Amino acid sequence: MKKSLLILSLAALFTVLPSYAELTTADTVSPDYMKNHGYSSAFIKATQKSIAQSNGEALTEPVEKEYYNQPVVKAVRRFFMYLDPSYDDHSFMNDHEIHTSPHYEDL
C-alpha cells in the first residue's frame, strides 16, 4: 500500500511540474529574457522594432541622437557614408519604404 501510494504521489508530482515551466511568447521576446540568454543588443533592438511595427506602435526609443541632426555633423557623416558604405547610418529597420522595383536612389 505504501509503495503504490508513493508511486502515485510521485506520478502526480511529475505531471504537475511541467506546468510551472511554461513560457509564453511575450516572455521569450522580452529584452531581459533575450539578454540573459546571450542575444546581442542589436538583435534585441531589431526584435523590439519588428514587434512594434507588427503591432502598429511607434518605438519609444529614439534611433538618432540630437547631435546627429546638426547640419555640420550630418554633412560630415554623409561624406563618410559616401566613402564607406558599411558606415552605420541607423537606417536598419528604421521605417523605410521597401521598393519592389529598381530605382535611381538605389545607386
Sequence and secondary structure as in RCSB ss.txt:
>XXXX:A:sequence
MKKSLLILSLAALFTVLPSYAELTTADTVSPDYMKNHGYSSAFIKATQKSIAQSNGEALTEPVEKEYYNQPVVKA
VRRFFMYLDPSYDDHSFMNDHEIHTSPHYEDL
>XXXX:A:secstr
 HHHHHHHHHHHHHHHHHHHT   HHHHTSHHHHHHTT  HHHHHHHHHHHHHHHT   SS SS GGGGSHHHHH
HHHHHHHH TTS  S TTSS    SS  GGG 
